[in-house]
Amino acid sequence: MGDVMMKRLTRAALSGAAFAVALGGVVAPAYAQRDPAYAAARAAGEVGEKMDGYLGIVGAETPELRRIVNDINIKRRSVYSQRAQATNATLEEYALTAGCQAILATVPGEKYQAPDGSWQTRTSAPPMRDSRCP
Amino acid sequence: METRELTDPKGPAKTRNMQGSRGRDGLKSLAVMSLASFALFGCVTVEAPDEPIVIELNVNIRQEVIYRLAEDAGNTIEENADIF
């Protein structure tokens, strides 16, 4: 009697654990958030997305903005380099493609670089992108 | 004894210009003329484009390459949200 009860309990506990694992797999992993200083500079339009896949300083350069931009761009370059190798592409090809996507992903108010090289503020309208962008 | 002539008498060694039947020279001039006329009528005219030529960034990167990488690049941006 007690033995049967024990088995039931064990089974319930096991299925519960299995359910939790399944749930954890379904829920998207929480990706790291932007650094607050970067997020603030981006929202203020002090930095923007360039066509080449890297971050640029929009207005006057300050040491703090240069630090933020360099830090992000070094990390981006590292990621681009890995993915370019994995996809049998060049670093420039991969970076330009990521630039297309990053400009598309800007939200209204953020800055991006138009094909003529000028800085634009993203509106609700689609951004002006390189003609080769998908 | 019989006297022998060396050879039969020959005419001038070379037919002069504008003489003789249409031989090799005639053919040659015909070919030159037809070539000249072909060159005259086969001219290709190149017109300058109306729109200014825009020099794009990394012109050597082709669109199909970007299309191939687009999905992967999109995922990369999502997975590295802290630096994008």
Backbone of each chain as ProteinMPNN parsed JSONL, in Angstrom:
{"seq_chain_A": "MGDVMMKRLTRAALSGAAFAVALGGVVAPAYAQRDPAYAAARAAGEVGEKMDGYLGIVGAETPELRRIVNDINIKRRSVYSQRAQATNATLEEYALTAGCQAILATVPGEKYQAPDGSWQTRTSAPPMRDSRCP", "coords_chain_A": {"N_chain_A": [[0.853, -1.205, 0.0], [1.722, 1.355, 1.015], [3.95, 1.309, -0.534], [2.942, 1.422, -3.135], [1.86, 3.964, -3.102], [4.156, 5.473, -2.823], [5.384, 4.996, -5.248], [3.631, 6.244, -6.961], [3.855, 8.866, -6.148], [6.521, 9.366, -6.785], [6.418, 9.099, -9.526], [4.769, 11.247, -10.187], [6.34, 13.368, -9.389], [8.512, 13.088, -11.104], [7.321, 13.457, -13.636], [6.517, 16.041, -13.328], [8.967, 17.334, -13.186], [9.909, 16.812, -15.72], [8.087, 18.235, -17.196], [8.714, 20.83, -16.446], [11.256, 21.07, -17.517], [10.654, 20.884, -20.214], [9.153, 23.179, -20.516], [11.024, 25.136, -19.982], [12.622, 24.825, -22.196], [11.001, 25.693, -24.211], [10.412, 28.369, -23.668], [11.896, 31.33, -24.752], [15.379, 31.925, -24.532], [16.655, 34.376, -22.3], [18.158, 37.068, -23.714], [21.172, 38.972, -23.387], [21.046, 42.336, -22.203], [21.33, 45.719, -23.537], [24.109, 47.745, -22.663], [23.632, 50.269, -20.191], [24.683, 52.877, -20.712], [25.225, 52.789, -23.424], [22.641, 52.278, -24.386], [21.403, 54.663, -23.648], [22.83, 56.588, -25.154], [22.18, 55.779, -27.685], [19.393, 56.098, -27.724], [19.318, 58.833, -27.471], [20.203, 59.638, -29.874], [22.871, 60.062, -30.294], [24.594, 58.194, -31.143], [24.608, 56.05, -34.014], [23.368, 53.628, -36.446], [25.54, 52.452, -38.866], [25.981, 51.965, -42.443], [27.802, 49.984, -42.943], [27.593, 48.066, -41.02], [28.505, 48.697, -38.562], [28.692, 50.714, -35.531], [28.267, 54.252, -35.336], [29.4, 57.599, -34.482], [27.186, 60.23, -34.218], [26.892, 63.108, -33.851], [28.888, 65.587, -32.318], [32.041, 64.379, -31.298], [32.821, 62.742, -28.286], [35.035, 61.712, -25.64], [33.778, 59.761, -24.114], [31.668, 58.835, -25.76], [33.191, 57.808, -27.854], [34.45, 55.734, -26.552], [32.29, 54.052, -25.941], [31.33, 53.431, -28.525], [33.599, 52.266, -29.764], [33.928, 50.04, -28.118], [31.565, 48.555, -28.58], [31.819, 48.143, -31.358], [34.153, 46.629, -31.602], [33.36, 44.281, -30.396], [31.259, 43.595, -32.097], [32.645, 43.177, -34.468], [34.083, 40.917, -33.85], [32.039, 39.012, -33.583], [30.94, 39.121, -36.163], [33.1, 38.187, -37.592], [33.35, 35.525, -36.732], [30.868, 34.456, -37.605], [31.013, 34.974, -40.314], [33.005, 33.279, -41.113], [31.769, 30.852, -40.538], [29.707, 30.88, -42.365], [30.925, 30.916, -44.755], [31.66, 33.371, -45.883], [32.937, 36.707, -46.567], [34.37, 38.961, -44.135], [33.567, 41.6, -44.589], [31.354, 41.263, -46.253], [29.578, 39.927, -44.572], [29.328, 41.79, -42.514], [28.196, 43.992, -43.857], [25.73, 42.912, -44.556], [24.657, 42.484, -42.025], [24.506, 45.123, -41.304], [22.455, 46.045, -42.97], [20.308, 44.717, -41.747], [20.469, 45.678, -39.139], [19.942, 48.378, -39.46], [17.371, 48.221, -40.364], [16.226, 47.322, -38.058], [16.198, 49.471, -36.365], [14.491, 51.742, -34.162], [11.817, 54.201, -34.214], [13.148, 57.478, -33.896], [15.753, 56.76, -33.407], [19.095, 56.914, -34.841], [20.305, 56.429, -38.186], [22.431, 55.536, -40.95], [22.038, 56.76, -44.195], [22.024, 55.612, -47.689], [23.394, 57.666, -49.06], [25.21, 58.502, -47.273], [24.508, 60.282, -45.32], [23.279, 61.119, -42.021], [20.281, 59.901, -40.726], [17.112, 60.263, -39.086], [15.271, 57.701, -37.749], [11.991, 57.061, -38.696], [8.501, 56.157, -38.536], [8.282, 55.204, -41.039], [9.719, 52.978, -43.54], [13.29, 52.517, -43.363], [15.838, 54.292, -45.304], [17.702, 52.374, -47.333], [20.629, 50.57, -48.559], [20.544, 49.563, -51.973], [20.943, 46.906, -52.335], [20.119, 45.618, -50.108], [18.172, 43.111, -48.453]], "CA_chain_A": [[0.0, 0.0, 0.0], [2.662, 2.476, 1.105], [4.865, 1.173, -1.679], [2.216, 1.92, -4.316], [1.758, 5.411, -2.905], [5.497, 5.998, -3.063], [5.617, 4.944, -6.698], [2.803, 7.295, -7.583], [4.464, 10.164, -5.831], [7.752, 9.482, -7.558], [6.035, 9.313, -10.925], [4.261, 12.612, -10.297], [7.483, 14.282, -9.267], [9.305, 12.958, -12.331], [6.615, 14.088, -14.754], [6.573, 17.477, -13.054], [10.305, 17.786, -13.549], [9.981, 16.737, -17.182], [7.28, 19.352, -17.695], [9.482, 22.051, -16.197], [12.352, 21.086, -18.492], [10.054, 21.169, -21.51], [8.742, 24.581, -20.487], [12.264, 25.915, -20.071], [13.116, 24.736, -23.569], [10.102, 26.448, -25.098], [10.577, 29.803, -23.401], [13.111, 31.826, -25.39], [16.376, 32.334, -23.535], [16.736, 35.826, -22.144], [19.436, 37.557, -24.209], [21.728, 40.073, -22.601], [20.54, 43.66, -22.549], [22.335, 46.739, -23.851], [24.72, 48.509, -21.58], [22.811, 51.48, -20.011], [25.299, 54.048, -21.357], [24.99, 52.593, -24.859], [21.206, 52.433, -24.626], [21.087, 56.085, -23.509], [23.423, 57.288, -26.303], [21.403, 55.355, -28.849], [18.071, 56.734, -27.628], [19.508, 60.276, -27.622], [20.639, 59.896, -31.246], [24.299, 60.433, -30.317], [25.225, 57.141, -31.947], [23.663, 55.507, -34.99], [23.776, 52.451, -37.214], [26.14, 52.756, -40.166], [25.676, 50.99, -43.499], [28.785, 48.897, -42.996], [27.346, 47.095, -39.962], [29.102, 49.136, -37.307], [28.086, 51.869, -34.886], [28.991, 55.493, -35.589], [29.039, 58.768, -33.677], [26.415, 61.093, -35.124], [27.226, 64.53, -33.705], [30.24, 65.873, -31.831], [32.648, 63.225, -30.636], [33.356, 62.901, -26.929], [35.785, 60.499, -25.261], [32.85, 58.751, -23.609], [30.996, 58.234, -26.918], [34.194, 57.028, -28.581], [34.662, 54.506, -25.785], [31.108, 53.198, -26.122], [31.278, 52.979, -29.92], [34.698, 51.328, -30.007], [33.656, 48.807, -27.38], [30.529, 47.819, -29.313], [32.299, 47.745, -32.681], [35.134, 45.548, -31.453], [32.576, 43.067, -30.121], [30.537, 43.247, -33.325], [33.594, 42.646, -35.444], [34.403, 39.559, -33.425], [30.881, 38.173, -33.917], [30.878, 39.065, -37.632], [34.209, 37.361, -38.053], [32.982, 34.12, -36.483], [29.734, 34.056, -38.463], [31.465, 35.009, -41.712], [33.741, 32.032, -41.314], [30.797, 29.755, -40.505], [28.827, 30.938, -43.539], [31.785, 30.969, -45.929], [31.565, 34.715, -46.461], [34.001, 37.577, -46.068], [33.979, 39.802, -42.998], [32.856, 42.777, -45.116], [30.05, 40.816, -46.751], [28.719, 39.624, -43.432], [29.08, 43.042, -41.79], [27.259, 44.803, -44.644], [24.415, 42.281, -44.421], [24.19, 42.789, -40.671], [24.167, 46.545, -41.334], [21.101, 46.116, -43.557], [19.349, 44.242, -40.748], [20.524, 46.543, -37.959], [19.251, 49.63, -39.817], [15.943, 47.875, -40.409], [15.769, 47.067, -36.686], [16.15, 50.698, -35.56], [13.126, 52.171, -33.809], [11.666, 55.642, -34.448], [13.936, 58.335, -33.011], [17.163, 56.371, -33.483], [19.79, 57.391, -36.042], [20.937, 55.451, -39.073], [23.109, 56.146, -42.097], [21.384, 56.505, -45.483], [22.995, 55.256, -48.738], [24.233, 58.804, -49.476], [26.181, 58.752, -46.211], [23.971, 61.221, -44.329], [22.583, 60.537, -40.861], [18.838, 60.083, -40.772], [16.382, 59.818, -37.907], [14.282, 56.698, -38.126], [10.586, 57.373, -38.438], [7.718, 54.925, -38.661], [8.451, 54.755, -42.423], [10.902, 52.117, -43.697], [14.524, 53.303, -43.495], [16.472, 54.32, -46.624], [18.815, 51.424, -47.248], [21.356, 50.192, -49.765], [19.638, 48.877, -52.904], [21.17, 45.451, -52.299], [19.579, 45.053, -48.866], [16.976, 42.29, -48.679]], "C_chain_A": [[0.88, 1.243, 0.0], [3.619, 2.484, -0.08], [4.234, 1.741, -2.947], [2.138, 3.447, -4.274], [3.082, 6.082, -3.265], [5.779, 6.078, -4.57], [4.858, 6.056, -7.413], [3.431, 8.674, -7.398], [5.711, 10.417, -6.679], [7.435, 9.806, -9.009], [5.563, 10.763, -11.143], [5.41, 13.618, -10.281], [8.304, 14.279, -10.549], [8.631, 13.668, -13.5], [6.611, 15.605, -14.588], [7.901, 18.058, -13.487], [10.449, 17.831, -15.072], [9.23, 17.915, -17.804], [8.052, 20.674, -17.571], [10.611, 22.194, -17.22], [11.807, 21.483, -19.868], [9.69, 22.65, -21.609], [9.966, 25.484, -20.659], [12.808, 25.933, -21.481], [12.295, 25.591, -24.514], [10.311, 27.951, -24.933], [11.922, 30.269, -23.971], [14.112, 32.255, -24.334], [16.491, 33.853, -23.504], [18.112, 36.292, -22.609], [19.869, 38.756, -23.389], [21.212, 41.41, -23.114], [21.69, 44.607, -22.889], [22.86, 47.372, -22.576], [23.947, 49.825, -21.432], [23.374, 52.717, -20.724], [25.085, 53.983, -22.878], [23.523, 52.832, -25.202], [20.808, 53.905, -24.591], [21.595, 56.869, -24.724], [22.638, 56.989, -27.584], [20.047, 56.062, -28.889], [18.179, 58.236, -27.869], [19.941, 60.635, -29.045], [22.086, 60.336, -31.345], [25.12, 59.4, -31.071], [24.157, 56.578, -32.884], [24.245, 54.317, -35.73], [24.323, 52.876, -38.574], [25.782, 51.646, -41.158], [26.58, 49.768, -43.449], [28.636, 47.895, -41.86], [27.934, 47.486, -38.621], [28.398, 50.384, -36.796], [28.92, 53.113, -35.191], [28.529, 56.587, -34.651], [28.373, 59.773, -34.606], [26.863, 62.548, -35.032], [28.68, 64.72, -33.31], [30.776, 64.664, -31.062], [33.128, 63.595, -29.243], [34.106, 61.62, -26.584], [34.854, 59.371, -24.794], [32.128, 58.047, -24.775], [31.969, 57.345, -27.699], [34.437, 55.696, -27.876], [33.513, 53.528, -26.003], [31.116, 52.573, -27.518], [32.388, 51.968, -30.217], [34.441, 49.976, -29.356], [32.64, 47.94, -28.137], [31.095, 47.286, -30.634], [33.337, 46.626, -32.632], [34.399, 44.221, -31.223], [31.82, 42.621, -31.375], [31.471, 42.584, -34.331], [33.948, 41.193, -35.126], [33.278, 38.583, -33.808], [30.773, 38.008, -35.437], [31.927, 38.095, -38.173], [33.891, 35.87, -37.891], [31.897, 33.648, -37.45], [30.13, 34.053, -39.948], [32.195, 33.717, -42.043], [32.771, 30.846, -41.405], [29.927, 29.719, -41.76], [29.62, 31.062, -44.848], [31.64, 32.308, -46.665], [32.756, 35.527, -45.973], [33.452, 38.42, -44.921], [33.139, 40.988, -43.48], [31.463, 42.402, -45.6], [29.085, 40.604, -45.591], [28.344, 40.906, -42.686], [28.065, 43.91, -42.539], [25.837, 44.238, -44.536], [23.825, 42.578, -43.047], [23.787, 44.263, -40.57], [22.77, 46.774, -41.894], [20.061, 45.798, -42.489], [19.301, 45.168, -39.534], [19.808, 47.864, -38.23], [17.741, 49.388, -39.837], [15.37, 47.742, -38.995], [15.746, 48.324, -35.824], [14.693, 51.065, -35.291], [13.031, 53.681, -34.028], [12.403, 56.476, -33.407], [15.412, 58.006, -33.068], [17.755, 56.82, -34.824], [20.33, 56.22, -36.871], [21.527, 56.191, -40.266], [22.415, 55.742, -43.394], [22.444, 56.17, -46.545], [23.867, 56.425, -49.199], [25.228, 59.208, -48.389], [25.672, 59.674, -45.115], [23.306, 60.47, -43.18], [21.104, 60.874, -40.943], [18.238, 59.641, -39.438], [15.299, 58.857, -38.362], [12.884, 57.194, -37.748], [9.816, 56.059, -38.518], [7.809, 54.372, -40.079], [9.678, 53.847, -42.523], [12.157, 52.97, -43.886], [15.046, 53.272, -44.942], [17.707, 53.431, -46.547], [19.469, 51.211, -48.607], [20.43, 49.354, -50.653], [19.814, 47.36, -52.86], [20.594, 44.8, -51.04], [18.308, 44.249, -49.141], [15.716, 42.923, -48.087]], "O_chain_A": [[0.794, 2.078, -0.9], [4.036, 3.539, -0.557], [4.883, 2.438, -3.726], [2.328, 4.122, -5.286], [3.112, 7.121, -3.925], [6.32, 7.058, -5.082], [5.364, 6.706, -8.328], [3.523, 9.495, -8.31], [5.925, 11.508, -7.208], [8.072, 10.653, -9.636], [5.907, 11.406, -12.134], [5.439, 14.578, -11.051], [8.738, 15.328, -11.023], [9.279, 14.388, -14.259], [6.691, 16.353, -15.562], [7.96, 19.136, -14.078], [11.032, 18.76, -15.631], [9.668, 18.507, -18.791], [8.036, 21.511, -18.473], [10.883, 23.285, -17.72], [12.398, 22.292, -20.584], [9.89, 23.287, -22.643], [9.929, 26.469, -21.396], [13.385, 26.928, -21.921], [12.811, 26.142, -25.486], [10.378, 28.7, -25.908], [12.96, 29.666, -23.698], [13.738, 32.883, -23.344], [16.433, 34.522, -24.536], [19.122, 35.963, -21.987], [19.055, 39.455, -22.784], [20.974, 41.584, -24.309], [22.851, 44.343, -22.578], [22.16, 47.509, -21.572], [23.629, 50.452, -22.442], [22.614, 53.512, -21.277], [24.802, 54.993, -23.522], [23.205, 53.503, -26.183], [19.987, 54.353, -25.392], [20.879, 57.714, -25.262], [22.468, 57.854, -28.444], [19.612, 56.553, -29.931], [17.255, 58.849, -28.403], [20.034, 61.815, -29.381], [22.495, 60.916, -32.351], [26.204, 59.696, -31.574], [22.963, 56.623, -32.588], [25.441, 54.035, -35.655], [23.652, 53.573, -39.336], [25.349, 50.558, -40.781], [26.194, 48.67, -43.85], [29.446, 46.976, -41.734], [27.878, 46.719, -37.659], [27.623, 51.023, -37.508], [30.144, 53.031, -35.291], [27.433, 56.532, -34.094], [28.92, 60.125, -35.651], [27.183, 63.155, -36.054], [29.583, 64.107, -33.88], [30.063, 64.024, -30.289], [33.762, 64.631, -29.046], [33.846, 60.567, -27.166], [35.108, 58.193, -25.043], [31.992, 56.824, -24.779], [31.603, 56.259, -28.148], [34.608, 54.662, -28.522], [33.728, 52.336, -26.22], [30.937, 51.366, -27.68], [32.144, 50.938, -30.845], [34.692, 48.922, -29.939], [32.844, 46.738, -28.308], [30.879, 46.127, -30.987], [33.388, 45.779, -33.524], [34.765, 43.185, -31.778], [31.746, 41.43, -31.678], [31.136, 41.577, -34.954], [34.092, 40.36, -36.021], [33.534, 37.481, -34.292], [30.546, 36.906, -35.937], [31.669, 37.302, -39.079], [34.131, 35.066, -38.791], [32.001, 32.572, -38.038], [29.645, 33.236, -40.731], [32.019, 33.142, -43.117], [32.934, 29.957, -42.241], [29.466, 28.654, -42.17], [29.044, 31.286, -45.913], [31.516, 32.36, -47.889], [33.491, 35.1, -45.082], [32.241, 38.571, -44.759], [32.132, 41.338, -42.864], [30.504, 43.142, -45.381], [27.935, 41.042, -45.627], [27.197, 41.087, -42.278], [27.175, 44.496, -41.923], [24.866, 44.989, -44.437], [22.639, 42.885, -42.924], [22.853, 44.613, -39.848], [22.001, 47.581, -41.373], [19.067, 46.508, -42.341], [18.234, 45.414, -38.971], [19.147, 48.41, -37.346], [16.95, 50.221, -39.396], [14.191, 48.01, -38.761], [15.32, 48.266, -34.67], [13.795, 50.749, -36.072], [14.052, 54.369, -34.028], [12.305, 56.227, -32.206], [16.248, 58.872, -32.808], [17.038, 57.07, -35.793], [20.745, 55.187, -36.344], [21.161, 57.331, -40.55], [22.223, 54.558, -43.669], [23.63, 56.416, -46.328], [24.976, 56.2, -49.683], [26.0, 60.15, -48.568], [26.331, 59.835, -44.087], [22.834, 59.344, -43.341], [20.734, 62.019, -41.204], [18.774, 58.77, -38.754], [14.509, 59.169, -39.253], [12.644, 57.675, -36.641], [10.411, 54.982, -38.561], [7.462, 53.215, -40.316], [10.579, 53.933, -41.688], [12.093, 54.034, -44.503], [14.741, 52.353, -45.702], [18.638, 53.704, -45.79], [18.945, 51.608, -49.648], [19.641, 48.547, -50.162], [18.936, 46.616, -53.297], [20.582, 43.575, -50.92], [17.473, 44.647, -49.953], [14.63, 42.353, -48.195]]}, "seq_chain_B": "METRELTDPKGPAKTRNMQGSRGRDGLKSLAVMSLASFALFGCVTVEAPDEPIVIELNVNIRQEVIYRLAEDAGNTIEENADIF", "coords_chain_B": {"N_chain_B": [[73.497, 20.74, -136.526], [71.221, 21.325, -133.96], [69.801, 24.321, -132.936], [69.023, 25.425, -129.788], [66.565, 27.088, -127.945], [66.614, 28.658, -124.767], [64.371, 29.066, -123.086], [60.856, 29.611, -123.427], [59.827, 32.779, -124.661], [59.1, 35.191, -122.246], [56.599, 37.199, -120.753], [56.321, 40.451, -119.194], [57.726, 40.407, -115.95], [56.107, 41.046, -113.91], [52.733, 41.892, -113.472], [51.623, 45.078, -114.088], [50.346, 47.735, -112.031], [46.84, 48.297, -112.151], [46.6, 46.782, -114.367], [45.983, 43.794, -116.243], [44.015, 40.905, -115.407], [41.447, 40.596, -112.849], [43.005, 39.74, -110.158], [44.836, 38.493, -107.446], [45.35, 40.934, -106.232], [43.052, 42.356, -106.751], [41.168, 40.978, -105.305], [42.076, 41.463, -102.761], [41.734, 44.227, -102.453], [39.029, 44.345, -102.592], [38.285, 43.054, -100.298], [39.267, 44.822, -98.385], [37.681, 47.023, -98.914], [35.112, 46.059, -98.295], [35.437, 45.58, -95.635], [35.875, 48.12, -94.651], [33.415, 49.305, -95.162], [31.844, 47.809, -93.494], [32.836, 48.556, -91.049], [32.034, 51.166, -91.05], [29.21, 51.072, -90.972], [28.754, 49.516, -88.834], [29.078, 50.871, -86.483], [29.01, 51.512, -82.97], [27.093, 53.44, -80.947], [27.639, 55.153, -77.953], [25.896, 56.415, -75.323], [25.884, 58.905, -72.774], [24.714, 58.255, -69.457], [21.617, 59.52, -68.115], [21.136, 59.842, -65.391], [23.067, 60.679, -62.482], [26.085, 58.929, -61.706], [26.18, 56.89, -58.988], [28.439, 56.141, -56.542], [28.675, 53.287, -54.836], [28.981, 51.894, -51.513], [31.351, 49.389, -50.961], [31.162, 48.092, -53.573], [31.85, 45.745, -54.69], [30.581, 43.738, -53.397], [28.11, 41.446, -53.878], [24.556, 41.34, -54.524], [23.267, 38.857, -54.279], [24.855, 37.53, -52.472], [24.4, 38.938, -50.136], [21.702, 38.396, -49.794], [21.826, 35.672, -49.288], [23.091, 35.646, -46.828], [21.387, 37.002, -45.195], [19.416, 35.879, -43.408], [20.948, 34.53, -41.494], [22.429, 36.662, -40.468], [20.389, 38.166, -39.341], [19.594, 36.482, -37.238], [21.942, 36.493, -35.774], [22.024, 39.125, -34.849], [19.81, 39.128, -33.167], [20.604, 37.26, -31.255], [22.733, 38.486, -30.1], [21.906, 40.741, -28.676], [22.832, 42.616, -26.877], [24.895, 44.039, -28.032], [23.882, 45.219, -30.231]], "CA_chain_B": [[73.146, 20.796, -135.107], [69.974, 22.063, -133.703], [69.948, 25.368, -131.908], [67.893, 25.381, -128.836], [66.346, 28.275, -127.103], [66.59, 28.289, -123.354], [62.983, 28.968, -122.648], [59.937, 30.404, -124.222], [59.853, 34.169, -124.211], [58.126, 35.507, -121.199], [56.085, 38.561, -120.676], [56.878, 41.161, -118.035], [57.745, 39.578, -114.741], [55.028, 41.405, -112.993], [51.681, 42.719, -114.062], [51.658, 46.379, -113.43], [49.098, 48.178, -111.408], [45.713, 48.603, -113.027], [46.667, 45.946, -115.563], [45.717, 42.385, -116.052], [42.695, 40.562, -114.917], [41.283, 40.73, -111.417], [43.711, 38.613, -109.519], [44.932, 38.588, -105.984], [45.261, 42.335, -105.804], [41.649, 42.742, -106.812], [40.486, 40.36, -104.155], [42.535, 42.132, -101.555], [41.096, 45.537, -102.347], [37.607, 44.102, -102.334], [38.171, 42.71, -98.878], [39.496, 46.054, -97.622], [36.5, 47.87, -99.078], [33.968, 45.521, -97.551], [35.752, 45.751, -94.219], [35.681, 49.538, -94.344], [31.981, 49.592, -95.121], [31.326, 47.147, -92.297], [33.223, 49.393, -89.918], [31.231, 52.387, -91.111], [27.816, 50.859, -90.595], [28.681, 48.742, -87.589], [29.474, 51.716, -85.353], [28.161, 51.449, -81.781], [27.104, 54.736, -80.272], [27.474, 55.064, -76.503], [25.384, 57.675, -74.78], [26.086, 59.083, -71.334], [23.449, 58.092, -68.733], [21.01, 60.759, -67.635], [21.278, 59.945, -63.934], [24.462, 60.657, -62.021], [26.546, 57.609, -61.263], [26.379, 56.873, -57.539], [29.433, 55.136, -56.156], [28.172, 52.659, -53.617], [29.937, 51.289, -50.577], [31.666, 47.981, -51.213], [30.458, 47.706, -54.8], [32.198, 44.376, -55.098], [29.717, 42.784, -52.703], [26.945, 41.224, -54.727], [23.273, 41.254, -53.833], [22.914, 37.473, -53.931], [25.596, 37.16, -51.262], [23.675, 39.559, -49.019], [20.453, 37.634, -49.612], [22.162, 34.378, -48.697], [23.512, 35.831, -45.446], [20.415, 37.826, -44.471], [18.77, 35.176, -42.302], [21.964, 34.279, -40.471], [22.76, 37.955, -39.853], [19.242, 38.517, -38.494], [19.692, 35.678, -36.016], [23.115, 36.968, -35.02], [21.637, 40.368, -34.166], [18.906, 38.755, -32.061], [21.323, 36.523, -30.209], [23.72, 39.379, -29.48], [21.131, 41.981, -28.528], [23.539, 43.6, -26.052], [25.831, 44.88, -28.816], [23.177, 45.782, -31.397]], "C_chain_B": [[71.943, 21.698, -134.902], [70.216, 23.133, -132.644], [68.717, 25.35, -130.998], [67.761, 26.711, -128.103], [66.195, 27.828, -125.655], [65.151, 28.083, -122.872], [62.124, 29.718, -123.632], [60.037, 31.847, -123.776], [58.731, 34.451, -123.207], [57.672, 36.95, -121.261], [56.745, 39.272, -119.516], [56.734, 40.308, -116.774], [56.544, 39.858, -113.851], [53.969, 42.207, -113.732], [51.653, 44.032, -113.307], [50.302, 46.713, -112.82], [48.082, 48.552, -112.476], [45.77, 47.801, -114.319], [46.279, 44.527, -115.203], [44.346, 42.157, -115.46], [42.645, 40.717, -113.388], [41.892, 39.494, -110.734], [43.7, 38.77, -108.016], [44.736, 40.006, -105.491], [43.807, 42.778, -105.755], [40.893, 42.209, -105.606], [40.804, 41.105, -102.865], [41.803, 43.462, -101.373], [39.61, 45.388, -102.05], [37.381, 43.837, -100.84], [38.309, 43.961, -98.018], [38.254, 46.939, -97.691], [35.322, 47.372, -98.255], [34.179, 45.695, -96.048], [35.478, 47.187, -93.794], [34.192, 49.86, -94.226], [31.348, 48.964, -93.886], [31.609, 48.008, -91.07], [32.364, 50.647, -89.858], [29.831, 52.158, -90.553], [27.676, 50.116, -89.269], [29.057, 49.551, -86.371], [28.488, 51.571, -84.189], [28.25, 52.8, -81.097], [26.83, 54.543, -78.793], [27.029, 56.418, -75.994], [25.598, 57.732, -73.285], [24.742, 58.921, -70.619], [22.938, 59.426, -68.212], [21.24, 60.963, -66.139], [22.753, 59.953, -63.538], [24.838, 59.273, -61.514], [26.861, 57.687, -59.774], [27.373, 55.759, -57.205], [29.009, 54.556, -54.819], [29.297, 52.05, -52.799], [30.126, 49.815, -50.927], [30.942, 47.443, -52.448], [30.745, 46.269, -55.201], [31.35, 43.328, -54.391], [28.416, 42.654, -53.479], [25.693, 40.984, -53.896], [22.942, 39.826, -53.418], [23.638, 36.99, -52.685], [24.858, 37.69, -50.035], [22.376, 38.795, -48.732], [20.718, 36.299, -48.927], [22.454, 34.522, -47.201], [22.445, 36.479, -44.569], [19.833, 37.129, -43.239], [19.746, 34.965, -41.141], [22.308, 35.569, -39.724], [21.632, 38.41, -38.927], [19.28, 37.765, -37.176], [20.838, 36.154, -35.134], [22.769, 38.226, -34.223], [20.736, 40.061, -32.966], [19.66, 38.118, -30.905], [22.366, 37.376, -29.503], [23.102, 40.756, -29.253], [21.873, 43.034, -27.72], [24.473, 44.498, -26.855], [25.179, 45.42, -30.09], [22.078, 46.749, -30.966]], "O_chain_B": [[71.726, 22.685, -135.605], [70.775, 22.856, -131.582], [67.567, 25.27, -131.432], [68.744, 27.341, -127.711], [65.699, 26.736, -125.378], [64.801, 27.038, -122.323], [62.618, 30.373, -124.55], [60.309, 32.107, -122.604], [57.596, 33.995, -123.341], [58.372, 37.806, -121.802], [57.663, 38.721, -118.908], [55.749, 39.595, -116.582], [56.054, 38.982, -113.138], [54.287, 43.095, -114.523], [51.659, 44.082, -112.077], [49.287, 46.062, -113.067], [48.424, 49.051, -113.548], [45.054, 48.115, -115.271], [46.254, 44.128, -114.038], [43.633, 43.083, -115.075], [43.665, 40.939, -112.735], [41.344, 38.392, -110.755], [42.691, 39.129, -107.408], [44.064, 40.257, -104.491], [43.388, 43.482, -104.837], [40.091, 42.907, -104.985], [39.945, 41.339, -102.015], [41.318, 43.778, -100.286], [39.016, 46.206, -101.347], [36.431, 44.326, -100.228], [37.572, 44.146, -97.049], [37.826, 47.522, -96.696], [34.626, 48.15, -97.603], [33.234, 45.925, -95.293], [34.924, 47.44, -92.724], [33.764, 50.582, -93.325], [30.422, 49.528, -93.303], [30.768, 48.172, -90.187], [32.011, 51.131, -88.783], [29.331, 52.954, -89.759], [26.604, 50.098, -88.664], [29.333, 48.978, -85.317], [27.276, 51.514, -84.4], [29.329, 53.252, -80.716], [25.888, 53.843, -78.421], [27.695, 57.432, -76.204], [25.502, 56.712, -72.602], [23.726, 59.401, -71.121], [23.711, 60.336, -67.911], [21.497, 62.074, -65.674], [23.581, 59.31, -64.182], [24.01, 58.547, -60.965], [27.716, 58.467, -59.357], [27.166, 54.594, -57.545], [28.987, 55.25, -53.802], [30.38, 51.74, -53.295], [29.156, 49.093, -51.161], [30.204, 46.461, -52.37], [29.988, 45.655, -55.953], [31.396, 42.151, -54.749], [27.712, 43.638, -53.705], [25.741, 40.509, -52.762], [22.4, 39.601, -52.336], [23.125, 36.16, -51.934], [24.71, 36.992, -49.031], [22.007, 38.582, -47.577], [19.932, 35.852, -48.092], [22.116, 33.645, -46.407], [22.576, 36.506, -43.345], [19.766, 37.717, -42.16], [19.415, 35.188, -39.976], [22.458, 35.567, -38.502], [21.885, 38.969, -37.86], [19.027, 38.341, -36.118], [20.719, 36.211, -33.911], [23.172, 38.371, -33.069], [20.88, 40.652, -31.896], [19.392, 38.397, -29.736], [22.831, 37.019, -28.421], [23.687, 41.786, -29.587], [21.585, 44.224, -27.852], [24.808, 45.597, -26.413], [25.855, 46.013, -30.931], [21.386, 47.314, -31.813]]}, "name": "protein", "num_of_chains": 2, "seq": "MGDVMMKRLTRAALSGAAFAVALGGVVAPAYAQRDPAYAAARAAGEVGEKMDGYLGIVGAETPELRRIVNDINIKRRSVYSQRAQATNATLEEYALTAGCQAILATVPGEKYQAPDGSWQTRTSAPPMRDSRCPMETRELTDPKGPAKTRNMQGSRGRDGLKSLAVMSLASFALFGCVTVEAPDEPIVIELNVNIRQEVIYRLAEDAGNTIEENADIF"}
